Each structure stands twice: as structure tokens, then as C-alpha cells.
Amino acid sequence: MSTPVTADPLVLDRAAQDLLFRTARTANTFTDEPVTDAQVAAIHDLIRYGPTAYNGQPLRVLLLRSPQARARLLPYVSSSNRAKTASAPLAAVLAADVDFHERLPELYPHRPQAREWLGDRTARAEQARFSAILQIGYLLVGIRAAGLAAGPMAGFDAAGVTREFFPDGRHEALLLLNVGHPGPDAWGDRLPRLDTDEVVRAL
């Protein structure tokens, strides 16, 4: 028996598609409603199943909840991002654990030699950044699944943030992320997106 043809080829229902993708936006302002530890834990429990090289899972998330921690971050944030980072309910530093290979005997047990394969730190750091960036993509979708909005920011001094918050040299800051419930002026008009035929081709 053939599979019935449906109007929408996607498995997710339309409301879920809209929540995760079509109506989701990068937020610039937020309400005062806090982001709880329970929400953070639920988001991570959802997104931790995304694939990474060697199942290494190198993404590390540093939540800056206290005013003191936020004050340490702000000098490294670009002027255009500073005010929204100061006022967001939750700010986070997203980093790659360059020594993620130390956990591979536990996370990749069918290849116990994998830790030795990644002995070169330069190559390992590149692998850590690649997989952590994949995980950041999952994280943004997970935040949307929790009914929250995210404001990812590359406008900051990554080397300075790495020195300030990860002085042992094990982690590299990749991105800053503001999280919360979007405010009434969280975004402007939706910007254009490329069509499928401008992005996808077949050989």
C-alpha cells in the first residue's frame, strides 16, 4: 500500500513548524520574565541528542545570572549589543571545550582509541569548534521549542571573553546569547530569505 499524499510533506504539524521556524525571530529586546533553571534543563535535555563528531558534544554553556558576572562580560561586548545584553533576562557565553576528547572513552565507547586520534590540539580545537557550532544551531531551535526567543551575537571580543571566563585555556568562546520572552519591540520587519532554487542544486 502506498503512503497517502498529504498537503504538507513535513511531519511536524503546522503550529510546531511556525513556532520553531517561520514565526521565530532573533530578539533584540525581552520582557522582565526570568528564564528558569528548569527551562534551561528542559532545553538541554531536548537538544543533547543532536549529532556531533565522535559524539564528542563539545559545546559548553556559561550562564551569566548574577549582576557581577554580567558586569564582567559587558566591556567585551560591542557597543551595539551592550544595552540589550545588560537588560536581557539571561545572557550566556557559548564555548567549545577544546579538551572534549578526554570524555570520549565514555561518550564513544566502541572506539576507545578515539581519544588518541585527537592528540593534536590544533586539529582537535578545529573539531571542537565545528561540532559546538552545530550544537548551537540545535540550541537555538530548542530555545524556540520552549516558547522563548534567542538573540545570538558575534559582536564581541571573543579572545577577551575567553581570557575573562575561561583562563585555564580549555574553552574557547564562540558566541554570546541573550535568552528570554520577546518584548513588544523585539524585532522589526522580517528580512528576505533566499528561495530554494537559489540555495539547492542537484547534479
C-alpha positions in Angstrom: 0.0 0.0 0.0 1.4 3.4 -0.9 1.8 6.1 1.6 -1.1 8.6 1.3 -0.1 12.0 -0.1 -0.6 14.9 2.3 -0.7 18.6 1.6 2.3 19.2 3.8 5.4 16.9 3.3 6.7 17.8 6.7 5.9 15.5 9.7 5.6 18.3 12.2 2.2 20.0 12.4 1.9 23.5 11.1 1.9 25.1 14.6 5.1 23.4 15.5 6.7 24.4 12.2 5.7 28.0 12.8 7.0 28.0 16.4 10.4 26.6 15.5 11.0 28.3 12.2 8.5 30.6 10.4 7.4 32.9 13.2 10.6 32.5 15.3 12.8 35.6 15.2 16.1 36.8 16.6 15.1 39.0 19.6 16.7 42.3 20.4 14.5 43.1 23.5 12.9 41.0 26.1 10.3 41.2 28.9 11.4 41.0 32.5 10.1 37.5 32.9 13.0 35.3 34.0 14.4 32.2 32.3 14.4 29.4 34.9 16.9 26.7 35.6 14.1 24.2 34.8 13.6 25.7 31.4 17.4 25.6 30.7 17.5 21.9 31.8 14.5 21.0 29.6 16.0 22.7 26.6 19.3 20.9 27.0 17.5 17.6 27.5 15.8 18.1 24.1 18.8 19.3 22.1 21.5 17.0 23.5 20.7 14.3 21.0 21.9 16.2 18.0 24.9 14.6 16.2 28.4 15.7 16.8 31.7 14.3 15.5 32.7 11.2 17.6 29.6 12.1 19.8 32.0 14.5 21.5 29.4 17.1 22.5 32.0 19.9 23.0 29.5 22.8 23.5 29.7 24.4 26.9 27.2 27.0 28.1 28.1 29.5 30.8 25.0 31.3 32.2 25.7 34.8 33.5 22.9 35.2 36.0 24.5 37.5 38.6 24.9 41.2 38.1 28.6 40.8 38.9 29.0 38.2 36.1 27.1 40.4 33.6 29.3 43.3 34.5 32.4 41.3 33.7 31.0 40.5 30.3 29.8 43.9 29.1 33.2 45.5 28.5 33.9 42.9 25.8 30.6 43.4 24.1 30.3 45.7 21.1 28.5 49.0 21.7 25.5 48.0 19.5 25.0 44.8 21.6 25.8 46.1 25.1 22.5 47.5 26.2 20.4 44.5 25.1 22.9 42.2 26.8 22.8 44.2 30.0 18.9 44.1 30.1 18.3 40.5 28.8 16.8 38.1 31.4 19.6 35.7 30.7 22.9 36.1 29.0 25.1 33.1 28.1 28.6 32.5 26.8 28.7 29.6 24.3 32.1 28.0 24.2 33.8 24.9 22.7 35.6 22.6 25.1 38.9 22.0 23.3 39.7 19.0 25.5 36.4 17.3 24.8 38.4 14.2 23.7 39.0 13.3 27.4 35.4 12.2 27.6 35.4 10.0 24.5 36.1 6.7 26.3 32.7 7.4 28.0 30.8 9.0 25.1 32.3 7.0 22.2 33.0 3.6 23.9 33.0 1.4 20.8 36.2 3.2 19.6 38.3 3.5 22.8 41.3 4.7 20.7 39.4 7.8 19.6 41.0 9.9 22.4 44.4 9.2 21.0 43.3 10.0 17.4 42.7 13.6 18.7 46.0 14.1 20.4 47.0 17.2 18.2 45.5 20.2 19.9 45.2 22.4 16.8 43.2 19.8 14.9 41.2 19.0 18.0 40.3 22.6 18.5 39.0 22.9 15.0 36.9 19.8 15.5 35.6 21.2 18.8 34.6 24.5 17.2 32.8 22.7 14.3 30.8 20.4 16.4 30.0 23.1 19.0 28.7 25.4 16.3 26.4 22.5 15.1 25.1 22.2 18.7 24.5 26.0 18.9 22.1 25.6 15.9 20.2 22.9 17.8 20.2 25.1 20.9 18.6 28.0 19.1 15.8 25.7 17.9 15.5 24.2 21.4 15.0 27.7 22.9 12.2 28.3 20.4 10.6 25.0 21.4 10.5 26.3 25.0 8.5 29.3 23.8 11.4 31.6 24.3 13.4 33.8 21.9 17.1 33.9 21.4 19.4 36.7 20.4 22.8 35.3 19.2 25.6 37.8 18.9 29.0 37.6 17.3 29.7 41.2 18.1 32.1 40.8 21.0 35.8 40.3 21.8 35.9 36.5 21.8 39.6 36.4 22.9 38.9 38.8 25.7 35.8 36.8 26.9 37.8 33.6 26.7 40.5 35.1 28.9 38.0 36.6 31.4 35.8 33.5 31.9 38.0 30.5 30.8 41.5 31.4 32.0 42.6 27.7 32.0 42.7 27.7 28.2 40.4 24.7 27.9 37.5 26.5 26.4 37.1 29.0 23.5 34.2 31.5 23.5 32.3 31.2 20.2 29.1 33.2 20.6 27.1 35.3 23.1 23.4 34.5 23.5 20.6 36.5 25.1 17.5 34.5 26.0 14.1 35.4 27.2 10.5 36.2 26.3 10.5 38.7 23.5 9.4 42.2 24.2 6.8 44.2 22.2 9.6 45.8 20.1 11.8 42.7 19.9 12.1 42.8 16.2 11.4 44.8 13.0 10.1 43.6 9.7 11.1 40.1 8.5 14.1 40.3 6.2 14.2 38.5 2.9 15.2 34.8 2.6 16.7 33.0 -0.4 14.4 30.7 -2.4 15.2 27.0 -2.7 16.4 27.3 -6.3 19.0 29.9 -5.1 20.4 27.5 -2.5 19.8 24.0 -3.6 21.0 22.3 -6.8 21.3 18.7 -7.9 23.9 17.0 -10.0 
